[in-house]
Amino acid sequence: MIRNIIWYLYWGLSLLVYIPAMIRGQGYVKRGEVSRARQLAFHKAKGWSRNLLKLAGGRTEIRGLENLPPEDAFLLVANHQSNFDIPLLLAEIPLPIAFIAKIETRKIPLVSQWMTFMGCLFMDREDFRQSVGIINEASKKMAQGYNYVIFPEGTRSPDGRLGDFKAGSIKMALKAKRPILPVTIDGSIKMMKKGEKGIHPGRVVLTIHPPITPEEEIFKETANLMAEIKTRIESALS
């Protein structure tokens, strides 16, 4: 109970403490210094995420850091077990990342502003035209060097097992001709299950698999590519 109270207090109060930095980021954007706002947001988000994990009692092991593409922008494709998946990736991936988030996330005060600075995009899965527009926008940003994260299941797993992948989830990487980086999140469900608000200590293993590059033949066949991504992610689930 005490852990939960401290965690939620930090979650809310820290966002208030970050307001002066957020105003600074807004100033960067108004002056056209988008990259400075992005760097500021990533720095703040990484520190915030690490503290959230620490207060929750999260212990993280990361494997395969050597598989991160050294120069090319990439699409990180991960399974989705918990609300902790986003802070886990922010805390452990050493390169700036942004998320393709559900449109409801845009309603979260302060958080949505920081996400916008990072380059996150908000997709309405019920609106086909808007979803296509977001995919096109993401592919253009990837061509400019943005690294995006998407959860192709579209929702958190209720039991930790891998669900079905949405067919359109990798189109932005295909259009931008950028590598796809499969990542397995194993164990975050123990920290907060879908539908629960309670926080629990836990050990999570993040496995970064070798990227699939546009030069590979499988990149040209969407069905086989989706199957390969799913196979790699599933291979590291316990």
Backbone torsions as a table, in degrees:
resi	resn	phi	psi	omega
1	MET	NA	-47.0	-179.1
2	ILE	-62.4	-41.8	178.7
3	ARG	-58.2	-43.6	-179.3
4	ASN	-63.8	-43.0	-179.7
5	ILE	-62.6	-46.8	-179.4
6	ILE	-62.8	-42.3	-177.6
7	TRP	-62.6	-48.8	-178.0
8	TYR	-69.3	-33.8	175.3
9	LEU	-63.2	-44.3	178.4
10	TYR	-63.3	-43.2	-178.7
11	TRP	-54.0	-46.1	-177.0
12	GLY	-80.5	-47.3	-175.0
13	LEU	-67.3	-35.9	-179.5
14	SER	-64.5	-33.6	177.5
15	LEU	-64.2	-36.3	177.0
16	LEU	-67.9	-40.1	179.1
17	VAL	-63.1	-32.1	-177.7
18	TYR	-80.5	-2.6	-176.5
19	ILE	-57.9	-44.5	177.6
20	PRO	-57.8	-39.1	177.6
21	ALA	-66.8	-35.4	178.5
22	MET	-65.4	-40.5	176.9
23	ILE	-62.7	-38.0	176.1
24	ARG	-62.2	-41.7	177.7
25	GLY	-63.3	-38.4	177.0
26	GLN	-62.6	-37.1	176.9
27	GLY	-63.7	-40.9	177.0
28	TYR	-58.6	-45.9	-177.5
29	VAL	-63.1	-43.2	-179.8
30	LYS	-61.8	-31.6	179.6
31	ARG	-87.9	3.4	179.6
32	GLY	81.4	11.2	-179.0
33	GLU	-93.7	62.5	-174.5
34	VAL	-62.3	-38.1	-178.3
35	SER	-64.2	-34.8	178.1
36	ARG	-68.7	-40.0	176.5
37	ALA	-63.7	-39.1	179.3
38	ARG	-65.1	-44.6	178.8
39	GLN	-63.5	-42.0	178.0
40	LEU	-61.3	-46.1	-178.3
41	ALA	-63.7	-42.3	-179.8
42	PHE	-65.1	-41.2	178.7
43	HIS	-61.6	-47.4	-179.7
44	LYS	-66.7	-42.0	-178.4
45	ALA	-65.2	-37.6	179.7
46	LYS	-65.7	-46.6	178.8
47	GLY	-64.0	-42.2	179.0
48	TRP	-61.7	-44.5	-178.4
49	SER	-65.5	-41.4	178.5
50	ARG	-61.9	-39.9	178.9
51	ASN	-68.1	-39.3	177.4
52	LEU	-60.9	-42.3	179.3
53	LEU	-67.1	-41.6	-179.7
54	LYS	-63.2	-45.6	-179.7
55	LEU	-66.5	-28.6	179.0
56	ALA	-80.5	-10.9	-176.5
57	GLY	81.6	26.4	-180.0
58	GLY	-81.4	135.7	176.7
59	ARG	-120.7	123.1	-172.9
60	THR	-116.6	134.6	170.4
61	GLU	-116.9	129.6	179.9
62	ILE	-115.5	132.5	-179.0
63	ARG	-122.7	142.3	173.4
64	GLY	86.4	24.1	178.3
65	LEU	-56.8	-27.9	-179.5
66	GLU	-66.7	-13.3	-179.6
67	ASN	-85.2	-5.6	177.3
68	LEU	-63.6	128.7	176.8
69	PRO	-58.3	125.6	-173.0
70	PRO	-70.0	-29.8	-174.9
71	GLU	-127.5	-41.8	-172.8
72	ASP	-73.0	143.3	169.3
73	ALA	-66.2	154.4	-175.0
74	PHE	-143.7	163.8	171.4
75	LEU	-107.4	113.7	178.1
76	LEU	-86.9	121.6	-178.3
77	VAL	-113.7	117.1	-174.6
78	ALA	-129.6	155.5	170.0
79	ASN	-74.9	165.7	-171.9
80	HIS	-130.1	107.3	-177.3
81	GLN	-107.8	-23.6	-167.8
82	SER	-162.2	163.1	171.6
83	ASN	-63.8	-15.4	179.5
84	PHE	-79.7	-9.0	-175.6
85	ASP	-61.8	-40.0	-179.2
86	ILE	-65.9	-52.4	176.6
87	PRO	-61.6	-30.9	177.0
88	LEU	-61.6	-47.5	-179.0
89	LEU	-67.8	-40.2	178.2
90	LEU	-63.0	-39.2	-177.3
91	ALA	-72.6	-35.1	-168.8
92	GLU	-104.1	-26.2	178.5
93	ILE	-80.1	120.5	-172.5
94	PRO	-78.2	-5.5	179.6
95	LEU	-105.3	151.6	177.4
96	PRO	-58.9	133.1	178.7
97	ILE	-132.2	155.9	174.7
98	ALA	-135.0	160.2	-172.0
99	PHE	-116.1	146.5	165.4
100	ILE	-90.7	104.1	-171.0
101	ALA	-108.0	156.1	175.1
102	LYS	-67.4	148.6	-170.5
103	ILE	-63.3	-24.7	179.2
104	GLU	-61.9	-25.7	-179.5
105	THR	-62.9	-24.1	-178.4
106	ARG	-65.2	-18.0	-177.5
107	LYS	-85.9	-6.9	-177.9
108	ILE	-78.8	116.2	-177.4
109	PRO	-58.5	143.5	177.1
110	LEU	68.6	-49.8	-179.4
111	VAL	-58.1	-44.8	-177.6
112	SER	-63.5	-32.5	178.5
113	GLN	-66.7	-44.4	177.3
114	TRP	-62.2	-39.2	179.1
115	MET	-63.0	-39.0	178.1
116	THR	-63.4	-42.1	176.7
117	PHE	-58.0	-39.5	-177.5
118	MET	-70.5	-18.0	-177.4
119	GLY	100.7	9.7	178.9
120	CYS	-62.5	149.5	178.6
121	LEU	-122.3	147.1	-172.9
122	PHE	-113.1	117.6	-174.1
123	MET	-106.8	132.7	173.9
124	ASP	-97.3	102.7	-174.9
125	ARG	-68.7	-14.4	178.7
126	GLU	-87.8	-8.0	-177.6
127	ASP	-117.0	101.5	-174.4
128	PHE	-60.8	-44.6	-177.8
129	ARG	-63.2	-42.2	179.3
130	GLN	-65.8	-39.5	179.6
131	SER	-62.4	-42.4	178.2
132	VAL	-63.3	-39.9	178.4
133	GLY	-62.6	-40.2	178.7
134	ILE	-66.1	-41.6	178.1
135	ILE	-61.1	-43.1	178.8
136	ASN	-64.7	-41.6	179.4
137	GLU	-64.9	-42.0	179.8
138	ALA	-63.5	-39.9	-179.7
139	SER	-64.6	-37.0	177.3
140	LYS	-66.6	-40.9	179.7
141	LYS	-68.8	-35.1	176.1
142	MET	-63.1	-37.8	177.4
143	ALA	-64.8	-22.4	178.3
144	GLN	-90.4	-3.8	176.4
145	GLY	112.7	3.4	178.8
146	TYR	-77.0	138.4	173.6
147	ASN	-99.7	122.7	-178.4
148	TYR	-109.3	153.0	176.9
149	VAL	-119.7	134.5	175.3
150	ILE	-137.9	145.2	175.0
151	PHE	-106.2	100.8	-170.8
152	PRO	-68.5	-14.6	175.4
153	GLU	-70.8	-23.8	177.3
154	GLY	84.0	-12.6	179.8
155	THR	-159.9	166.7	-179.7
156	ARG	-74.4	144.1	177.5
157	SER	-72.6	134.0	179.1
158	PRO	-75.6	-17.7	-175.7
159	ASP	-132.4	5.4	179.4
160	GLY	91.1	-14.1	179.5
161	ARG	-79.7	154.8	-176.1
162	LEU	-75.4	129.7	178.2
163	GLY	-93.0	-173.7	178.7
164	ASP	-71.3	146.2	178.1
165	PHE	-93.5	139.1	174.9
166	LYS	-75.7	130.9	-171.7
167	ALA	-60.8	-33.7	-174.9
168	GLY	-85.8	3.1	-170.8
169	SER	-69.3	-20.4	-177.6
170	ILE	-108.0	5.8	-174.5
171	LYS	-61.4	-31.8	-178.4
172	MET	-64.0	-37.6	178.3
173	ALA	-70.3	-37.1	179.4
174	LEU	-65.3	-42.9	-179.5
175	LYS	-67.4	-39.1	-178.6
176	ALA	-83.8	-11.4	-177.7
177	LYS	56.0	52.5	178.8
178	ARG	-118.1	154.0	-178.3
179	PRO	-60.7	150.1	173.9
180	ILE	-107.7	127.3	-174.5
181	LEU	-112.9	100.4	177.3
182	PRO	-72.2	134.9	179.5
183	VAL	-133.9	132.6	177.7
184	THR	-101.8	128.6	173.0
185	ILE	-107.2	114.6	-175.0
186	ASP	-123.0	110.4	174.2
187	GLY	117.0	-11.9	-177.3
188	SER	-66.8	-21.6	178.4
189	ILE	-61.0	-27.4	179.3
190	LYS	-70.4	-22.1	-178.3
191	MET	-83.8	-32.7	176.9
192	MET	-164.0	107.4	179.4
193	LYS	-76.9	156.4	177.1
194	LYS	-57.4	131.0	179.4
195	GLY	89.7	-5.8	179.9
196	GLU	-107.6	154.6	177.5
197	LYS	-110.0	-14.6	-177.5
198	GLY	-71.6	144.9	179.9
199	ILE	-103.1	135.1	-179.7
200	HIS	-131.3	140.6	174.0
201	PRO	-62.4	152.5	179.1
202	GLY	-174.3	162.8	177.4
203	ARG	-106.3	130.4	-178.7
204	VAL	-123.8	135.7	175.9
205	VAL	-110.9	122.9	173.1
206	LEU	-101.7	122.8	179.0
207	THR	-115.3	118.0	177.0
208	ILE	-94.8	115.0	-178.0
209	HIS	-86.5	162.1	176.5
210	PRO	-56.3	139.5	-179.3
211	PRO	-70.1	154.3	173.0
212	ILE	-103.7	119.1	-171.8
213	THR	-100.4	158.0	-179.3
214	PRO	-60.6	-20.3	-178.9
215	GLU	-74.3	-19.0	-177.3
216	GLU	-76.7	143.4	-176.9
217	GLU	-60.4	-35.4	-176.5
218	ILE	-65.2	-21.7	-179.2
219	PHE	-63.2	-22.0	-175.5
220	LYS	-88.1	-8.8	-177.4
221	GLU	-119.8	102.0	-170.8
222	THR	-58.0	-44.8	-177.2
223	ALA	-62.3	-46.2	179.4
224	ASN	-67.2	-36.1	178.9
225	LEU	-64.4	-45.3	177.7
226	MET	-60.4	-41.5	179.7
227	ALA	-64.2	-39.5	179.6
228	GLU	-67.5	-42.9	177.6
229	ILE	-59.3	-46.7	-179.2
230	LYS	-63.0	-40.6	179.4
231	THR	-61.9	-44.3	-179.5
232	ARG	-65.0	-43.7	-180.0
233	ILE	-63.9	-44.7	-177.4
234	GLU	-65.8	-27.8	-176.4
235	SER	-63.4	-21.4	-177.2
236	ALA	-107.6	10.0	175.7
237	LEU	-85.7	135.7	-178.4
238	SER	-84.4	NA	NA
